Amino acid sequence: ATSVGTIDSVYRANTKAGFSIVSYTGTGSAGTVAHGLGVAPSMIWIKSRVPTSADGNWLVYVKAGSVDETDYLLLNSIAAADDAAGAFNDTAATSTTFSLGTFPDLNDNTKTYIAYCFANIEGYSKVGSFSGNNSTNFVHTGFRVAWLMIKNVDEGSGADWGMFDNTRPDGTGAT
């Protein structure tokens, strides 16, 4: 366990790749969890390690475009971004911790959780946003993209997460 944050956590971090895996036990009270990246993560996926029907969601923190620390997404849902202080306590992630509210999907007392934290690394990984124009879009990342995940976050979008890669025969890797 670390002495950083108000909720004990154990993590493995690769700061060069901008990725960490964090394990923590919920307290039921708002608090902070150490992530080990040394920079603020741009995206975090969190899941209960022993889900029940009431808390089986993957909650997503993302800091990109119109989505920020006041919102959350569900990785396992087509739902648009939603605003709730109970998710990430309306607090931006820092270079040492991310914040949790009291959502059972994130912080139920005595439940264990796993968090995957992603930070932008120039030339390697990028979390961002763009506004589509129903025609052609170009998003500059600063590197050739090998894997891409996208989501329409607008209210009422009802859009799935799209994933694309550069290794499948059709060139899109659409799933």
C-alpha positions, 0 to 999 in steps of 0.5 A, a space after each residue: 500500500 502507498 502512503 499517497 492518497 486517502 484510500 490505500 492502493 497498490 499499483 504497477 506503473 510504467 511511466 515511460 508508457 504512461 500506463 498503470 494498473 491500480 488495485 484498491 479497496 473501496 471505503 464508501 467515502 469520497 477520497 483519493 487513490 495513488 496511481 504512480 504515473 508522475 503525471 495526471 492520467 487523461 483516462 482511467 477505466 475502473 471496474 469492481 473485481 467482484 461485480 454484482 448485478 448492481 455494480 458491474 459497470 466499467 466507469 471511465 474518467 476522461 479529460 478530453 474536450 467537453 468531457 472532464 472530471 465532472 462527467 463519467 462514461 461507461 465502457 460497457 454501454 452506449 450511453 453518452 457522458 453523464 454528470 455526477 459528483 458521485 463518480 470522480 468527486 468533480 475533481 481532476 486527477 493530479 500527478 499523484 492521485 485520482 479522486 473518487 466519489 461514492 458511486 458503488 461502481 467505484 468506491 463501495 465499502 470493502 469492495 476491491 477494484 482495479 483501475 487502468 490509468 493512461 497518460 498522454 506520452 508524446 509520440 506514443 499515446 494520446 487521449 483527446 477529442 474531436 468534433 466530427 463533420 460527417 465528411 472527412 476528419 483529420 486528428 493530429 496525434 503526432 505519431 502513426 496510430 496503431 490502435 484507436 478507440 472512439 466514442 460519441 459522448 454527446 447526449 442522446 448519441 447512443 453510440 457504441 465504442 469503436 475500436 480500430 487497429 492497423 493489423 487486421 486484413 481489412 485495415 480497419 480492425 473494426 469490432 
